[in-house]
Amino acid sequence: MKFDRRDFLAGSAALGSGMFFGCSAADSKTSEVAALQAEDASFETARAAFPWSAKQVYLNNAGRHPCGMHAVNAAREYLEFILGGPGDGANFGGKQFHEVKELYGQLIGAKASEIALTQSTLIGENLVALGLGLHHGNGNVVVDELHYHGGSYIYRRLQDAGLELRVIKQKDWQVGPEEYEKAIDKDTKLVSLTLVSNINGFHYDSKAISDIAHAHGAYVYADVVQAVGCVPIDVRAMGIDFCSASTYKWLMGMRGLGLFYVREELHGEVLKPMMYGDKQYANFEFHYFPGSPPGETPISYQSREGAEMYEIGNVSNIAGAAQREALKYILKLGVDNILAHAKPMCDKLIAELPKLGYPCITPPGSPTPITGFLVENPNETNAKLKAANVVAKIKWKQLRVSPTVFNTMADVDQLLDALS
């Protein structure tokens, strides 16, 4: 049989995209699972929508949430476009990302014009630190011991420039507004908190903390990567000035994309753009080349309005394609329903794991799908989970379990059986 170069490339492309997403090309076209779309979202079809759940008891969704088939199908469409064209890919560029901003805005109570595209959560936090001028070393920043360590590192490095960093100690694995009130004063420039702790799922009273910060003239940044998509958020009601999240955790998307909120009253004047790029302007013209249009200056352009002034460089189009569908899926299910689905599983873990020798470090009544426990022997515990085909997060002698839409009480029971 003759097999020419065109056949080879077509076959390789089909095989490659299938292998990339963990399924065969034939399966991707014909299976019932692959036909699932975001509008089909329901808890009854969740396990079919997330095929990973059929291969493992996966309970590390706070670490990396699997992609659903609705998102993977959209990403596959983008791969097929960049492989074979034709056209300019308009549906995968600005139009796609505008929809992502609108959908994300619905999720957090913000306008699309208040949301910028970034590459990750920490890019957003860095933009806040730079835009507020913290690198000049004036004043202080308040964080606490449960803050995400990558974010804390930003301010520890800025201490070299003279910034004062105030770190509040946790008590019983939580930090109350009264502790922030002791730390914040007239010289505080920023209060930076992780809205839901990545360590144990503790949910901060952001409204009370924000009221204290604003009363002293400080601003509030929230890392919401462990909150958005799994707990209700209203940035205005919570008093949050800036927040940032990557999309590969509870937003059920991929790496390479982050979403950064800046309250519109703070655009430009309070939070200054300190990094620059071609996403921030339109109608750029040179006026000095032969044949170029005349102009009063050598170069002319129009600055973009809104949070686009903080966008620097390209973000992942494939992640954007997936995220558009992932956000539709989350909104169709409803964040309140997602939390209500996970909470009984968390409650059972909190009740049963301490009986097996794993003390709970999640505060009682914590309204999140993240639970944390202490582990005396991490290697032994990890081996037990691996033998039972159960995935959870073990780090720093801590066990973190985070169920999601496709998990069931049977998954929790399998983890408990593995550790009993």
C-alpha positions, -999 to +999 in steps of 0.1 A: +000+000+000+013+034-009+016+059+020+026+093+008+037+124+028+002+139+028-013+107+043+015+106+069+010+142+080-028+139+082-025+107+102+002+121+125-019+152+131-050+132+141-029+108+163-010+137+178-040+157+189-056+126+203-025+116+222-020+151+235-054+150+252-052+114+264-075+098+238-073+083+204-084+103+173-112+079+167-124+081+202-124+119+200-147+119+171-171+091+179-174+086+217-204+099+236-181+114+261-164+136+235-198+150+224-204+165+259-207+203+257-207+229+285-244+234+281-248+197+291-234+204+326-249+184+354-237+165+384-252+133+369-229+136+338-199+150+356-179+118+358-184+112+320-174+149+314-141+143+333-127+109+321-098+111+346-123+102+373-127+067+357-090+060+360-082+072+395-098+084+427-086+120+421-089+143+451-062+169+444-084+194+425-069+223+445-036+213+430-046+208+394-082+203+383-086+179+353-101+194+321-135+184+311-143+171+276-162+203+268-129+223+273-107+197+256-130+197+225-126+235+223-088+232+227-088+205+200-106+228+176-078+253+181-051+227+175-069+217+143-070+253+132-033+260+137-025+227+120-047+230+089-063+265+088-077+282+069-086+317+079-073+342+104-084+324+136-106+353+147-127+330+169-096+321+189-082+355+195-097+387+207-133+375+204-125+344+225-108+364+252-135+390+254-160+362+261-137+348+287-136+382+305-173+385+303-179+350+317-153+355+344-168+388+353-201+370+360-183+347+383-167+373+405-192+402+402-170+424+379-171+441+345-152+427+316-134+460+314-120+454+349-103+422+339-069+418+323-053+387+308-021+375+324+000+343+323-005+333+359-018+342+394+016+356+405+019+378+374-011+397+388+003+400+423+036+413+408+016+439+387+000+451+420+034+453+438+050+473+409+019+494+401+016+506+438+053+514+438+063+490+466+097+486+450+105+521+462+105+508+497+081+532+513+056+520+539+046+484+548+027+454+534+007+431+556+004+393+549+000+363+572+015+329+577-012+312+556-006+334+525+006+315+495+043+311+497+049+323+461+031+355+469+050+360+502+083+357+483+074+388+463+074+409+494+104+393+510+124+402+480+111+438+481+124+440+517+158+444+500+145+477+487+134+488+521+098+477+522+086+467+556+069+433+556+045+425+585+036+388+588+007+379+610+010+346+628-018+321+624-037+308+655-054+274+653-048+275+615-068+307+609-063+344+610-091+367+621-098+404+612-087+414+647-052+403+640-051+424+608-064+454+627-034+451+650-010+450+620-024+477+597-016+514+602-014+547+583+018+535+566+003+503+552+002+504+514-012+469+507-029+441+525-023+409+506-043+378+514-051+344+500-089+345+500-090+307+505-058+292+520-041+266+498-029+250+530-061+241+547-091+258+529-095+285+556-118+313+541-108+348+552-134+374+562-123+396+534-150+423+539-140+429+575-103+430+566-109+453+536-129+477+558-100+479+582-074+484+553-095+511+535-100+530+568-062+534+569-058+542+532-045+508+522-055+487+493-064+450+493-051+423+470-066+388+471-051+356+455-084+339+446-069+309+428-082+285+455-116+303+457-129+313+423-150+285+407-156+267+440-168+293+464-190+323+457-171+356+451-184+392+448-153+414+446-173+446+452-192+433+482-160+418+496-141+451+493-114+436+471-094+461+451-073+436+430-074+399+426-057+373+405-061+336+395-046+311+372-071+289+353-058+254+359-073+249+394-109+254+402-116+272+370-111+238+353-088+250+326-052+248+315-019+264+325-007+294+306-036+318+314-044+340+343-072+365+350-064+397+368-091+420+383-085+457+390-114+479+404-121+504+376-117+534+399-080+525+404-071+521+367-040+541+358-039+566+386-036+544+417-024+512+401+000+524+374+011+502+345+048+495+350+053+470+323+045+478+287+036+459+255+016+458+223-016+447+240-020+481+255-025+502+224-044+504+191-038+521+157+000+522+161+015+541+132+051+549+121+054+583+103+090+582+091+092+553+066+087+560+029+051+559+020+039+560+057+011+584+066+021+619+078+019+627+114+029+654+139+052+629+158+074+601+145+050+575+161+014+577+170-010+553+188-041+552+210-039+538+245-065+512+253-090+518+281-098+497+311-078+468+325-062+461+291-036+487+302-021+459+324-018+433+297+017+424+286+026+399+259+007+369+246-013+344+266-021+309+256-048+307+228-053+270+235-059+278+272-083+305+262-103+282+239-106+257+268-114+284+294-143+298+275-161+264+277-149+257+312-165+290+325-197+282+307-197+248+325-191+263+359-218+289+354-243+263+342-237+242+373-236+272+396-208+278+422-232+275+451-242+240+438-206+230+432-198+239+469-229+222+481-219+190+462-184+189+477-192+200+513-207+167+526-176+149+514-154+174+532-175+171+563-170+133+563-132+137+559-131+162+587-151+138+609-133+105+601-096+112+592-087+124+628-099+090+641-073+074+618-045+095+632-047+125+609-055+157+630-076+182+611-062+217+605-092+231+587-112+254+610-147+242+619-174+253+595-150+263+568-171+270+537-147+256+511-141+223+493-105+221+507-096+201+538-062+198+555-047+173+579-014+166+596+006+136+586+032+119+609+047+097+582+042+113+547+060+085+528+039+058+544+007+077+538+016+084+502+024+048+496-010+037+510-029+062+488-008+051+457-016+014+464-053+022+465-051+044+433-061+075+453-046+109+445-044+136+472-017+162+480+009+155+506+036+181+514+053+195+545+038+167+566+003+179+556-024+160+537-048+181+516-080+166+501-101+186+477-132+170+461-149+185+431-179+181+408-170+145+396-162+131+431-186+111+451-189+098+486-175+065+473-143+083+465-140+096+500-147+061+514-119+047+492-094+072+506-106+064+542-103+027+536-068+032+522-056+050+553-075+029+579 
